[in-house]
Amino acid sequence: MDTPTIQNEPESLGPGSPGIVVPEIAASSPRAERRVGWSRRHWRPLGLVAALVVGIAFAVRMDSVTPPAPVTAPDGGPDFAAIDRYVEDEMGAQRIPGLALAIVHGNRITHVRGFGEADDSGRKVTAQTLFFNGSTTKSFTALAIMQLREAGELELDAPVQRYLPWWRVADADASAKITIRQLLYQTSGLSKATGNEHATSSAADDSALEDQVRELRSAKLTKPVGTTWQYSNANYNTLGMVVQAVSGQPYETYVREHILAPLDMRNSVMSVPEAKARGLVTGHRYWFGHPFAAELPFNRGNLPAGGLISSVADMSHYLSAQLNDGRYGGTAVVSAAGMAELQRAGVPTGHEGVSYAMGWDVRETNGIRVLSHDGSMFNAHANVVLIPDGKWGIILLENAENSPDEFFGARRMSGIADSVTSLLKGKQPEAAGSTIALPIVYAAILAFLALQIAAIARSARRLRRGRVEQRPHGVVRVLLSLSFTLALSLIWALVVLVLLPSKVQAPLPALLMGLPDLGYLLVGSVALGLAWSITRVAWSSFIVWSTAAQKRRLVAS
């Protein structure tokens, strides 16, 4: 470090002297102003940073795709070739590595197609390729509950504690009131944040589901029981535990024997090792707008809320049963009345025009009434759509998830299913939502980080020079400046580490897993700010101390 200097030091320090010298706060001379003013060497790095920000913002953008006008095939039905071309265009625009599509009409599978690659080896996607289904699993759990109800094993309006006497949340009175139906409709009062607490877990023990559900004993309800829809994985994991307790079988065993086998879904599983042996795709998450392969944790305790692994060929059987009063071929997995109750809109979600059935969103897209559900994981995406008018069903499975677009963009992945829905019904698809917000978010965060680094560099240069001054109350001014810097760093840490996870109702590790580029940039910014604040306090203290020591030596001499 350079030796600290003293500017305009008087020959002696007597009773009328200005007092101790302090670092870097004082007014500068014109010469000093010229020394720290903007010059070409300052503008060049700024230009490079601006180019980087613009370049990354450009990289994360998505090209617009004009959906085709609806065209009928020679037989008078939908033009599946046009649908395939549209899907391929969207895959290119969104950089989706692999996708599988199946369309069901009544009790017939009318179209099945694989697009792109299942993994980095170049293996092609087919109708039998296994994908993660995510939260589309919830309607399977609801179906299992309805089966047990029709078998006389449980009642929908009975309290959960009738079947799980040990089950409770933090509020004992509320625990006794929550019913099976409220779990199905997501009106228990359990929050999205509670449901996401285990989002990054890799629990694989046989007790994983029960362990996770038992942990709800400390969960605080965020709404009164039965009053407000709140999407929470905790509701459906509890239902899975009810299935397990009432049937006497592990959840996955019950689903395999009572749903998958009767529907001839023999290539569908709830185990990653088993799925890998059958050709499971490699999932991808996005870094700066581009997908990269990512094998992420799979939580066995979350099976009822999002653990199914299936193919579009198998899922088409499930759609057929949903469209045909619970029957696939000659097999019924539930009665017509039971299927109708599963699909009936039960509660408003608070989103305009959207209600919730039992594991289904009930809404309109482009004027078409649909039942649908997304399955969003950190490295995979799924969409299931039922169109009651005409009995059409759509299943889309993708081996990537663009979480930044889900949070800040136009939800383009889900938009593919909506456009296919319109084309099937002979309607011009609505234009995809604008993705302009996504590059703006990236640009803003990168620009903030660049400014932060520039400010730190400038402050470090000033401290390295050991700049001090003579001015009354200088020490106080320095302390205030250092305190302000440290306070800003702490506030920024609070925003990123506490308020942001609270806003999106997911723990910080889940944000880092789902939004790795933005997440690590933000956390890096927090770490940099705190580290520099501490360094600046120590460095400035040393300069003040060394300057004071220098004054004492001058006085003594």
Protein Blocks (a to p, Z undefined) as FASTA:
>chain_A
ZZdddehiafbdcfkbgbjcdehkbccdfklmmmmmccfklmmmmmmmmmmmmmmmmmmp
ccddddddddddfkopacfklmmmmmmmmmmmnopabacddddehjacfbdcdehjfbln
opacdfklccdekjmlmmmmmmmmmmmmmnopacfkbcfklmmmmgccfblmlmmmpcfk
lmmnopnopafklmmmmmmgccfbfklmmmmmmmmmmpccfbdehkaccddfklmmmmmm
mmmmmnopafklmmmmmmmmmnopakbccbfklmmmnopacddddeehiacdddddddfk
lmmnomcccdfklmmmmmmmmmngoiahjbcfbdfklmmmmmpcfbdghighiacdehia
cddeehiacdddddddfkbccdddddfbhpaadddddfbdcfklmmmmnolmlmmmmmmm
mmmnopacdddddfklmmmmmmmmmmmmmmmmmmmmmmmmmmmnopacddehklmmmmmm
mmmmmmmmmmmmmmmmmmmmmmnopafklmmmmmmmlmmmmmmmmmmmmmmmmmmmmmmm
mmmmmmmmmmmmmmmZZ
